[in-house]
Amino acid sequence: MSYEFVACREAKKGVLILSKFAVAAQSLGTEAILVNPWSIMEVAASIEQALKMSSEEREKRHRHNFHHVGTHIAQKMG
């Protein structure tokens, strides 16, 4: 589902918060915010980080992930 989130958030440049334990963390983890989902404090801090992130940083992260998703799926995107 993380790939789908990235693919459908192209216009709004969404920030991906992803479990450290998710398989996609290996491919999207460099520009996603990785969290331990069992740590409520870590999840809350990650949400705060995403909400306070500058639009430039959000766009940079999203562009990287969107490119990765676009080059690693069967259908051509965007």
PyMOL Python script that loads the backbone (N, CA, C, O; Angstrom):
from pymol import cmd

cmd.read_pdbstr("""\
ATOM      1  N   MET A   1       0.807  -1.194   0.000  1.00  0.00           N
ATOM      2  CA  MET A   1       0.000   0.000   0.000  1.00  0.00           C
ATOM      3  C   MET A   1       0.852   1.261   0.000  1.00  0.00           C
ATOM      4  O   MET A   1       0.360   2.329  -0.363  1.00  0.00           O
ATOM      5  N   SER A   2       2.090   1.168   0.388  1.00  0.00           N
ATOM      6  CA  SER A   2       2.929   2.368   0.379  1.00  0.00           C
ATOM      7  C   SER A   2       3.195   2.841  -1.048  1.00  0.00           C
ATOM      8  O   SER A   2       3.253   4.045  -1.300  1.00  0.00           O
ATOM      9  N   TYR A   3       3.356   1.917  -1.972  1.00  0.00           N
ATOM     10  CA  TYR A   3       3.554   2.305  -3.373  1.00  0.00           C
ATOM     11  C   TYR A   3       2.305   3.016  -3.900  1.00  0.00           C
ATOM     12  O   TYR A   3       2.412   3.999  -4.633  1.00  0.00           O
ATOM     13  N   GLU A   4       1.128   2.520  -3.527  1.00  0.00           N
ATOM     14  CA  GLU A   4      -0.118   3.140  -3.967  1.00  0.00           C
ATOM     15  C   GLU A   4      -0.255   4.551  -3.395  1.00  0.00           C
ATOM     16  O   GLU A   4      -0.708   5.460  -4.090  1.00  0.00           O
ATOM     17  N   PHE A   5       0.131   4.737  -2.140  1.00  0.00           N
ATOM     18  CA  PHE A   5       0.081   6.065  -1.532  1.00  0.00           C
ATOM     19  C   PHE A   5       0.949   7.043  -2.315  1.00  0.00           C
ATOM     20  O   PHE A   5       0.512   8.145  -2.646  1.00  0.00           O
ATOM     21  N   VAL A   6       2.173   6.636  -2.606  1.00  0.00           N
ATOM     22  CA  VAL A   6       3.095   7.495  -3.352  1.00  0.00           C
ATOM     23  C   VAL A   6       2.521   7.816  -4.724  1.00  0.00           C
ATOM     24  O   VAL A   6       2.555   8.967  -5.160  1.00  0.00           O
ATOM     25  N   ALA A   7       1.996   6.810  -5.403  1.00  0.00           N
ATOM     26  CA  ALA A   7       1.476   6.996  -6.757  1.00  0.00           C
ATOM     27  C   ALA A   7       0.292   7.951  -6.798  1.00  0.00           C
ATOM     28  O   ALA A   7       0.181   8.746  -7.731  1.00  0.00           O
ATOM     29  N   CYS A   8      -0.582   7.893  -5.822  1.00  0.00           N
ATOM     30  CA  CYS A   8      -1.790   8.716  -5.886  1.00  0.00           C
ATOM     31  C   CYS A   8      -1.633  10.079  -5.211  1.00  0.00           C
ATOM     32  O   CYS A   8      -2.583  10.863  -5.208  1.00  0.00           O
ATOM     33  N   ARG A   9      -0.478  10.382  -4.645  1.00  0.00           N
ATOM     34  CA  ARG A   9      -0.254  11.668  -3.986  1.00  0.00           C
ATOM     35  C   ARG A   9       0.641  12.592  -4.810  1.00  0.00           C
ATOM     36  O   ARG A   9       1.247  13.508  -4.255  1.00  0.00           O
ATOM     37  N   GLU A  10       0.736  12.373  -6.113  1.00  0.00           N
ATOM     38  CA  GLU A  10       1.647  13.162  -6.937  1.00  0.00           C
ATOM     39  C   GLU A  10       1.366  14.656  -6.835  1.00  0.00           C
ATOM     40  O   GLU A  10       2.306  15.439  -6.696  1.00  0.00           O
ATOM     41  N   ALA A  11       0.124  15.071  -6.900  1.00  0.00           N
ATOM     42  CA  ALA A  11      -0.203  16.502  -6.885  1.00  0.00           C
ATOM     43  C   ALA A  11       0.027  17.135  -5.513  1.00  0.00           C
ATOM     44  O   ALA A  11       0.436  18.293  -5.431  1.00  0.00           O
ATOM     45  N   LYS A  12      -0.227  16.395  -4.443  1.00  0.00           N
ATOM     46  CA  LYS A  12      -0.144  16.975  -3.098  1.00  0.00           C
ATOM     47  C   LYS A  12       1.157  16.679  -2.379  1.00  0.00           C
ATOM     48  O   LYS A  12       1.378  17.186  -1.279  1.00  0.00           O
ATOM     49  N   LYS A  13       2.019  15.877  -2.968  1.00  0.00           N
ATOM     50  CA  LYS A  13       3.349  15.607  -2.409  1.00  0.00           C
ATOM     51  C   LYS A  13       3.289  15.118  -0.965  1.00  0.00           C
ATOM     52  O   LYS A  13       3.883  15.718  -0.069  1.00  0.00           O
ATOM     53  N   GLY A  14       2.569  14.027  -0.752  1.00  0.00           N
ATOM     54  CA  GLY A  14       2.392  13.495   0.592  1.00  0.00           C
ATOM     55  C   GLY A  14       3.669  12.934   1.188  1.00  0.00           C
ATOM     56  O   GLY A  14       4.550  12.467   0.466  1.00  0.00           O
ATOM     57  N   VAL A  15       3.763  12.981   2.496  1.00  0.00           N
ATOM     58  CA  VAL A  15       4.900  12.431   3.230  1.00  0.00           C
ATOM     59  C   VAL A  15       4.550  11.012   3.652  1.00  0.00           C
ATOM     60  O   VAL A  15       3.503  10.785   4.257  1.00  0.00           O
ATOM     61  N   LEU A  16       5.403  10.069   3.342  1.00  0.00           N
ATOM     62  CA  LEU A  16       5.162   8.670   3.665  1.00  0.00           C
ATOM     63  C   LEU A  16       5.770   8.342   5.026  1.00  0.00           C
ATOM     64  O   LEU A  16       6.975   8.483   5.230  1.00  0.00           O
ATOM     65  N   ILE A  17       4.928   7.907   5.942  1.00  0.00           N
ATOM     66  CA  ILE A  17       5.377   7.391   7.239  1.00  0.00           C
ATOM     67  C   ILE A  17       5.203   5.887   7.151  1.00  0.00           C
ATOM     68  O   ILE A  17       4.102   5.396   6.900  1.00  0.00           O
ATOM     69  N   LEU A  18       6.282   5.159   7.356  1.00  0.00           N
ATOM     70  CA  LEU A  18       6.299   3.732   7.060  1.00  0.00           C
ATOM     71  C   LEU A  18       6.925   2.946   8.204  1.00  0.00           C
ATOM     72  O   LEU A  18       7.895   3.384   8.822  1.00  0.00           O
ATOM     73  N   SER A  19       6.360   1.793   8.470  1.00  0.00           N
ATOM     74  CA  SER A  19       6.923   0.909   9.481  1.00  0.00           C
ATOM     75  C   SER A  19       8.315   0.446   9.072  1.00  0.00           C
ATOM     76  O   SER A  19       8.549   0.114   7.910  1.00  0.00           O
ATOM     77  N   LYS A  20       9.229   0.426  10.022  1.00  0.00           N
ATOM     78  CA  LYS A  20      10.575  -0.090   9.785  1.00  0.00           C
ATOM     79  C   LYS A  20      10.535  -1.555   9.369  1.00  0.00           C
ATOM     80  O   LYS A  20      11.471  -2.059   8.749  1.00  0.00           O
ATOM     81  N   PHE A  21       9.452  -2.227   9.712  1.00  0.00           N
ATOM     82  CA  PHE A  21       9.336  -3.661   9.476  1.00  0.00           C
ATOM     83  C   PHE A  21       8.665  -3.983   8.143  1.00  0.00           C
ATOM     84  O   PHE A  21       8.604  -5.150   7.758  1.00  0.00           O
ATOM     85  N   ALA A  22       8.162  -2.981   7.435  1.00  0.00           N
ATOM     86  CA  ALA A  22       7.508  -3.199   6.149  1.00  0.00           C
ATOM     87  C   ALA A  22       8.542  -3.536   5.083  1.00  0.00           C
ATOM     88  O   ALA A  22       9.654  -3.010   5.100  1.00  0.00           O
ATOM     89  N   VAL A  23       8.176  -4.404   4.168  1.00  0.00           N
ATOM     90  CA  VAL A  23       9.081  -4.771   3.081  1.00  0.00           C
ATOM     91  C   VAL A  23       9.471  -3.535   2.272  1.00  0.00           C
ATOM     92  O   VAL A  23      10.621  -3.405   1.851  1.00  0.00           O
ATOM     93  N   ALA A  24       8.521  -2.630   2.056  1.00  0.00           N
ATOM     94  CA  ALA A  24       8.785  -1.418   1.263  1.00  0.00           C
ATOM     95  C   ALA A  24       9.783  -0.486   1.940  1.00  0.00           C
ATOM     96  O   ALA A  24      10.303   0.418   1.287  1.00  0.00           O
ATOM     97  N   ALA A  25      10.066  -0.675   3.218  1.00  0.00           N
ATOM     98  CA  ALA A  25      11.028   0.177   3.916  1.00  0.00           C
ATOM     99  C   ALA A  25      12.413   0.061   3.282  1.00  0.00           C
ATOM    100  O   ALA A  25      13.201   1.005   3.340  1.00  0.00           O
ATOM    101  N   GLN A  26      12.712  -1.080   2.680  1.00  0.00           N
ATOM    102  CA  GLN A  26      14.013  -1.260   2.026  1.00  0.00           C
ATOM    103  C   GLN A  26      14.130  -0.402   0.779  1.00  0.00           C
ATOM    104  O   GLN A  26      15.217   0.083   0.465  1.00  0.00           O
ATOM    105  N   SER A  27      13.024  -0.206   0.060  1.00  0.00           N
ATOM    106  CA  SER A  27      13.087   0.547  -1.189  1.00  0.00           C
ATOM    107  C   SER A  27      12.665   2.004  -1.036  1.00  0.00           C
ATOM    108  O   SER A  27      13.186   2.865  -1.744  1.00  0.00           O
ATOM    109  N   LEU A  28      11.742   2.301  -0.135  1.00  0.00           N
ATOM    110  CA  LEU A  28      11.250   3.667   0.038  1.00  0.00           C
ATOM    111  C   LEU A  28      11.769   4.329   1.307  1.00  0.00           C
ATOM    112  O   LEU A  28      11.475   5.497   1.565  1.00  0.00           O
ATOM    113  N   GLY A  29      12.524   3.603   2.083  1.00  0.00           N
ATOM    114  CA  GLY A  29      12.949   4.078   3.395  1.00  0.00           C
ATOM    115  C   GLY A  29      13.878   5.264   3.409  1.00  0.00           C
ATOM    116  O   GLY A  29      13.927   5.986   4.405  1.00  0.00           O
ATOM    117  N   THR A  30      14.618   5.494   2.339  1.00  0.00           N
ATOM    118  CA  THR A  30      15.554   6.614   2.364  1.00  0.00           C
ATOM    119  C   THR A  30      14.838   7.955   2.391  1.00  0.00           C
ATOM    120  O   THR A  30      15.374   8.925   2.926  1.00  0.00           O
ATOM    121  N   GLU A  31      13.640   8.030   1.826  1.00  0.00           N
ATOM    122  CA  GLU A  31      12.904   9.294   1.815  1.00  0.00           C
ATOM    123  C   GLU A  31      11.581   9.226   2.560  1.00  0.00           C
ATOM    124  O   GLU A  31      10.854  10.217   2.623  1.00  0.00           O
ATOM    125  N   ALA A  32      11.265   8.078   3.119  1.00  0.00           N
ATOM    126  CA  ALA A  32      10.089   7.955   3.981  1.00  0.00           C
ATOM    127  C   ALA A  32      10.537   8.212   5.421  1.00  0.00           C
ATOM    128  O   ALA A  32      11.728   8.163   5.731  1.00  0.00           O
ATOM    129  N   ILE A  33       9.585   8.480   6.274  1.00  0.00           N
ATOM    130  CA  ILE A  33       9.872   8.571   7.704  1.00  0.00           C
ATOM    131  C   ILE A  33       9.606   7.185   8.269  1.00  0.00           C
ATOM    132  O   ILE A  33       8.463   6.729   8.297  1.00  0.00           O
ATOM    133  N   LEU A  34      10.660   6.515   8.718  1.00  0.00           N
ATOM    134  CA  LEU A  34      10.522   5.158   9.233  1.00  0.00           C
ATOM    135  C   LEU A  34      10.273   5.173  10.739  1.00  0.00           C
ATOM    136  O   LEU A  34      10.919   5.908  11.486  1.00  0.00           O
ATOM    137  N   VAL A  35       9.318   4.342  11.165  1.00  0.00           N
ATOM    138  CA  VAL A  35       8.957   4.284  12.578  1.00  0.00           C
ATOM    139  C   VAL A  35       8.798   2.845  13.043  1.00  0.00           C
ATOM    140  O   VAL A  35       8.546   1.938  12.250  1.00  0.00           O
ATOM    141  N   ASN A  36       8.950   2.663  14.330  1.00  0.00           N
ATOM    142  CA  ASN A  36       8.572   1.411  14.962  1.00  0.00           C
ATOM    143  C   ASN A  36       7.087   1.561  15.307  1.00  0.00           C
ATOM    144  O   ASN A  36       6.747   2.364  16.176  1.00  0.00           O
ATOM    145  N   PRO A  37       6.205   0.817  14.657  1.00  0.00           N
ATOM    146  CA  PRO A  37       4.776   1.004  14.887  1.00  0.00           C
ATOM    147  C   PRO A  37       4.314   0.623  16.292  1.00  0.00           C
ATOM    148  O   PRO A  37       3.189   0.940  16.679  1.00  0.00           O
ATOM    149  N   TRP A  38       5.149  -0.035  17.038  1.00  0.00           N
ATOM    150  CA  TRP A  38       4.804  -0.417  18.400  1.00  0.00           C
ATOM    151  C   TRP A  38       5.128   0.693  19.403  1.00  0.00           C
ATOM    152  O   TRP A  38       4.766   0.600  20.576  1.00  0.00           O
ATOM    153  N   SER A  39       5.798   1.723  18.945  1.00  0.00           N
ATOM    154  CA  SER A  39       6.148   2.846  19.813  1.00  0.00           C
ATOM    155  C   SER A  39       5.216   4.025  19.528  1.00  0.00           C
ATOM    156  O   SER A  39       5.375   4.727  18.529  1.00  0.00           O
ATOM    157  N   ILE A  40       4.267   4.230  20.397  1.00  0.00           N
ATOM    158  CA  ILE A  40       3.293   5.306  20.205  1.00  0.00           C
ATOM    159  C   ILE A  40       3.991   6.665  20.157  1.00  0.00           C
ATOM    160  O   ILE A  40       3.614   7.528  19.365  1.00  0.00           O
ATOM    161  N   MET A  41       4.991   6.855  20.990  1.00  0.00           N
ATOM    162  CA  MET A  41       5.712   8.134  21.009  1.00  0.00           C
ATOM    163  C   MET A  41       6.454   8.367  19.694  1.00  0.00           C
ATOM    164  O   MET A  41       6.482   9.488  19.186  1.00  0.00           O
ATOM    165  N   GLU A  42       7.044   7.328  19.152  1.00  0.00           N
ATOM    166  CA  GLU A  42       7.762   7.447  17.883  1.00  0.00           C
ATOM    167  C   GLU A  42       6.794   7.749  16.735  1.00  0.00           C
ATOM    168  O   GLU A  42       7.090   8.572  15.868  1.00  0.00           O
ATOM    169  N   VAL A  43       5.655   7.090  16.735  1.00  0.00           N
ATOM    170  CA  VAL A  43       4.644   7.348  15.703  1.00  0.00           C
ATOM    171  C   VAL A  43       4.153   8.791  15.809  1.00  0.00           C
ATOM    172  O   VAL A  43       4.044   9.487  14.800  1.00  0.00           O
ATOM    173  N   ALA A  44       3.862   9.233  17.015  1.00  0.00           N
ATOM    174  CA  ALA A  44       3.389  10.610  17.223  1.00  0.00           C
ATOM    175  C   ALA A  44       4.441  11.626  16.784  1.00  0.00           C
ATOM    176  O   ALA A  44       4.110  12.620  16.139  1.00  0.00           O
ATOM    177  N   ALA A  45       5.697  11.383  17.129  1.00  0.00           N
ATOM    178  CA  ALA A  45       6.777  12.299  16.731  1.00  0.00           C
ATOM    179  C   ALA A  45       6.939  12.332  15.214  1.00  0.00           C
ATOM    180  O   ALA A  45       7.236  13.380  14.642  1.00  0.00           O
ATOM    181  N   SER A  46       6.747  11.197  14.570  1.00  0.00           N
ATOM    182  CA  SER A  46       6.856  11.132  13.108  1.00  0.00           C
ATOM    183  C   SER A  46       5.721  11.897  12.425  1.00  0.00           C
ATOM    184  O   SER A  46       5.933  12.561  11.411  1.00  0.00           O
ATOM    185  N   ILE A  47       4.540  11.798  12.978  1.00  0.00           N
ATOM    186  CA  ILE A  47       3.412  12.562  12.435  1.00  0.00           C
ATOM    187  C   ILE A  47       3.680  14.057  12.584  1.00  0.00           C
ATOM    188  O   ILE A  47       3.431  14.834  11.663  1.00  0.00           O
ATOM    189  N   GLU A  48       4.187  14.451  13.745  1.00  0.00           N
ATOM    190  CA  GLU A  48       4.524  15.860  13.960  1.00  0.00           C
ATOM    191  C   GLU A  48       5.606  16.309  12.973  1.00  0.00           C
ATOM    192  O   GLU A  48       5.514  17.397  12.407  1.00  0.00           O
ATOM    193  N   GLN A  49       6.622  15.479  12.769  1.00  0.00           N
ATOM    194  CA  GLN A  49       7.689  15.807  11.824  1.00  0.00           C
ATOM    195  C   GLN A  49       7.117  16.004  10.421  1.00  0.00           C
ATOM    196  O   GLN A  49       7.487  16.954   9.731  1.00  0.00           O
ATOM    197  N   ALA A  50       6.227  15.126  10.000  1.00  0.00           N
ATOM    198  CA  ALA A  50       5.628  15.224   8.666  1.00  0.00           C
ATOM    199  C   ALA A  50       4.784  16.483   8.534  1.00  0.00           C
ATOM    200  O   ALA A  50       4.814  17.144   7.496  1.00  0.00           O
ATOM    201  N   LEU A  51       4.035  16.819   9.572  1.00  0.00           N
ATOM    202  CA  LEU A  51       3.178  18.009   9.528  1.00  0.00           C
ATOM    203  C   LEU A  51       3.984  19.301   9.508  1.00  0.00           C
ATOM    204  O   LEU A  51       3.548  20.290   8.917  1.00  0.00           O
ATOM    205  N   LYS A  52       5.149  19.307  10.142  1.00  0.00           N
ATOM    206  CA  LYS A  52       5.974  20.517  10.216  1.00  0.00           C
ATOM    207  C   LYS A  52       7.014  20.609   9.104  1.00  0.00           C
ATOM    208  O   LYS A  52       7.733  21.603   9.005  1.00  0.00           O
ATOM    209  N   MET A  53       7.096  19.582   8.275  1.00  0.00           N
ATOM    210  CA  MET A  53       8.101  19.535   7.221  1.00  0.00           C
ATOM    211  C   MET A  53       7.849  20.639   6.190  1.00  0.00           C
ATOM    212  O   MET A  53       6.705  20.913   5.828  1.00  0.00           O
ATOM    213  N   SER A  54       8.916  21.256   5.732  1.00  0.00           N
ATOM    214  CA  SER A  54       8.779  22.309   4.715  1.00  0.00           C
ATOM    215  C   SER A  54       8.256  21.712   3.412  1.00  0.00           C
ATOM    216  O   SER A  54       8.439  20.525   3.142  1.00  0.00           O
ATOM    217  N   SER A  55       7.616  22.530   2.626  1.00  0.00           N
ATOM    218  CA  SER A  55       7.082  22.048   1.355  1.00  0.00           C
ATOM    219  C   SER A  55       8.214  21.595   0.426  1.00  0.00           C
ATOM    220  O   SER A  55       8.040  20.659  -0.355  1.00  0.00           O
ATOM    221  N   GLU A  56       9.365  22.254   0.509  1.00  0.00           N
ATOM    222  CA  GLU A  56      10.501  21.863  -0.320  1.00  0.00           C
ATOM    223  C   GLU A  56      10.998  20.466   0.054  1.00  0.00           C
ATOM    224  O   GLU A  56      11.263  19.641  -0.821  1.00  0.00           O
ATOM    225  N   GLU A  57      11.123  20.206   1.350  1.00  0.00           N
ATOM    226  CA  GLU A  57      11.573  18.895   1.820  1.00  0.00           C
ATOM    227  C   GLU A  57      10.549  17.815   1.454  1.00  0.00           C
ATOM    228  O   GLU A  57      10.913  16.731   0.999  1.00  0.00           O
ATOM    229  N   ARG A  58       9.274  18.125   1.657  1.00  0.00           N
ATOM    230  CA  ARG A  58       8.199  17.188   1.326  1.00  0.00           C
ATOM    231  C   ARG A  58       8.243  16.843  -0.170  1.00  0.00           C
ATOM    232  O   ARG A  58       8.118  15.679  -0.551  1.00  0.00           O
ATOM    233  N   GLU A  59       8.420  17.867  -1.007  1.00  0.00           N
ATOM    234  CA  GLU A  59       8.461  17.643  -2.449  1.00  0.00           C
ATOM    235  C   GLU A  59       9.687  16.833  -2.849  1.00  0.00           C
ATOM    236  O   GLU A  59       9.586  15.953  -3.705  1.00  0.00           O
ATOM    237  N   LYS A  60      10.849  17.111  -2.246  1.00  0.00           N
ATOM    238  CA  LYS A  60      12.075  16.363  -2.548  1.00  0.00           C
ATOM    239  C   LYS A  60      11.904  14.881  -2.217  1.00  0.00           C
ATOM    240  O   LYS A  60      12.251  14.012  -3.016  1.00  0.00           O
ATOM    241  N   ARG A  61      11.374  14.611  -1.049  1.00  0.00           N
ATOM    242  CA  ARG A  61      11.155  13.224  -0.627  1.00  0.00           C
ATOM    243  C   ARG A  61      10.163  12.519  -1.546  1.00  0.00           C
ATOM    244  O   ARG A  61      10.373  11.382  -1.969  1.00  0.00           O
ATOM    245  N   HIS A  62       9.066  13.236  -1.844  1.00  0.00           N
ATOM    246  CA  HIS A  62       8.038  12.634  -2.682  1.00  0.00           C
ATOM    247  C   HIS A  62       8.574  12.370  -4.094  1.00  0.00           C
ATOM    248  O   HIS A  62       8.310  11.311  -4.664  1.00  0.00           O
ATOM    249  N   ARG A  63       9.311  13.308  -4.654  1.00  0.00           N
ATOM    250  CA  ARG A  63       9.857  13.149  -6.002  1.00  0.00           C
ATOM    251  C   ARG A  63      10.727  11.886  -6.075  1.00  0.00           C
ATOM    252  O   ARG A  63      10.629  11.113  -7.028  1.00  0.00           O
ATOM    253  N   HIS A  64      11.566  11.690  -5.072  1.00  0.00           N
ATOM    254  CA  HIS A  64      12.428  10.501  -5.032  1.00  0.00           C
ATOM    255  C   HIS A  64      11.572   9.231  -5.002  1.00  0.00           C
ATOM    256  O   HIS A  64      11.795   8.313  -5.792  1.00  0.00           O
ATOM    257  N   ASN A  65      10.602   9.178  -4.101  1.00  0.00           N
ATOM    258  CA  ASN A  65       9.773   7.983  -3.978  1.00  0.00           C
ATOM    259  C   ASN A  65       8.902   7.769  -5.217  1.00  0.00           C
ATOM    260  O   ASN A  65       8.710   6.634  -5.654  1.00  0.00           O
ATOM    261  N   PHE A  66       8.370   8.869  -5.789  1.00  0.00           N
ATOM    262  CA  PHE A  66       7.536   8.750  -6.978  1.00  0.00           C
ATOM    263  C   PHE A  66       8.360   8.184  -8.138  1.00  0.00           C
ATOM    264  O   PHE A  66       7.875   7.343  -8.895  1.00  0.00           O
ATOM    265  N   HIS A  67       9.593   8.642  -8.273  1.00  0.00           N
ATOM    266  CA  HIS A  67      10.466   8.106  -9.319  1.00  0.00           C
ATOM    267  C   HIS A  67      10.715   6.615  -9.090  1.00  0.00           C
ATOM    268  O   HIS A  67      10.658   5.823 -10.031  1.00  0.00           O
ATOM    269  N   HIS A  68      10.989   6.234  -7.845  1.00  0.00           N
ATOM    270  CA  HIS A  68      11.241   4.823  -7.539  1.00  0.00           C
ATOM    271  C   HIS A  68      10.016   3.971  -7.873  1.00  0.00           C
ATOM    272  O   HIS A  68      10.139   2.930  -8.518  1.00  0.00           O
ATOM    273  N   VAL A  69       8.850   4.408  -7.440  1.00  0.00           N
ATOM    274  CA  VAL A  69       7.628   3.649  -7.710  1.00  0.00           C
ATOM    275  C   VAL A  69       7.392   3.568  -9.216  1.00  0.00           C
ATOM    276  O   VAL A  69       7.047   2.509  -9.739  1.00  0.00           O
ATOM    277  N   GLY A  70       7.578   4.681  -9.904  1.00  0.00           N
ATOM    278  CA  GLY A  70       7.352   4.716 -11.342  1.00  0.00           C
ATOM    279  C   GLY A  70       8.264   3.826 -12.145  1.00  0.00           C
ATOM    280  O   GLY A  70       7.908   3.403 -13.245  1.00  0.00           O
ATOM    281  N   THR A  71       9.436   3.535 -11.614  1.00  0.00           N
ATOM    282  CA  THR A  71      10.384   2.685 -12.333  1.00  0.00           C
ATOM    283  C   THR A  71      10.387   1.232 -11.846  1.00  0.00           C
ATOM    284  O   THR A  71      11.110   0.393 -12.385  1.00  0.00           O
ATOM    285  N   HIS A  72       9.572   0.939 -10.819  1.00  0.00           N
ATOM    286  CA  HIS A  72       9.552  -0.416 -10.281  1.00  0.00           C
ATOM    287  C   HIS A  72       8.164  -1.056 -10.278  1.00  0.00           C
ATOM    288  O   HIS A  72       7.892  -1.952  -9.479  1.00  0.00           O
ATOM    289  N   ILE A  73       7.304  -0.602 -11.158  1.00  0.00           N
ATOM    290  CA  ILE A  73       6.002  -1.233 -11.312  1.00  0.00           C
ATOM    291  C   ILE A  73       5.819  -1.610 -12.776  1.00  0.00           C
ATOM    292  O   ILE A  73       6.567  -1.146 -13.636  1.00  0.00           O
ATOM    293  N   ALA A  74       4.830  -2.449 -13.060  1.00  0.00           N
ATOM    294  CA  ALA A  74       4.621  -2.944 -14.420  1.00  0.00           C
ATOM    295  C   ALA A  74       4.061  -1.863 -15.346  1.00  0.00           C
ATOM    296  O   ALA A  74       4.367  -1.865 -16.539  1.00  0.00           O
ATOM    297  N   GLN A  75       3.251  -0.942 -14.825  1.00  0.00           N
ATOM    298  CA  GLN A  75       2.662   0.109 -15.639  1.00  0.00           C
ATOM    299  C   GLN A  75       3.483   1.380 -15.560  1.00  0.00           C
ATOM    300  O   GLN A  75       4.036   1.706 -14.510  1.00  0.00           O
ATOM    301  N   LYS A  76       3.562   2.097 -16.672  1.00  0.00           N
ATOM    302  CA  LYS A  76       4.264   3.384 -16.677  1.00  0.00           C
ATOM    303  C   LYS A  76       3.384   4.424 -15.992  1.00  0.00           C
ATOM    304  O   LYS A  76       2.178   4.479 -16.233  1.00  0.00           O
ATOM    305  N   MET A  77       3.992   5.252 -15.134  1.00  0.00           N
ATOM    306  CA  MET A  77       3.249   6.302 -14.422  1.00  0.00           C
ATOM    307  C   MET A  77       3.620   7.662 -14.977  1.00  0.00           C
ATOM    308  O   MET A  77       4.697   7.867 -15.537  1.00  0.00           O
ATOM    309  N   GLY A  78       2.664   8.602 -14.795  1.00  0.00           N
ATOM    310  CA  GLY A  78       2.778  10.000 -14.965  1.00  0.00           C
ATOM    311  C   GLY A  78       3.497  10.609 -16.042  1.00  0.00           C
ATOM    312  O   GLY A  78       3.556  11.836 -16.129  1.00  0.00           O
TER     313      GLY A  78
END
""", "prot")
cmd.dss("prot")
cmd.show_as("cartoon", "prot")
cmd.util.cbc("prot")
cmd.orient("prot")
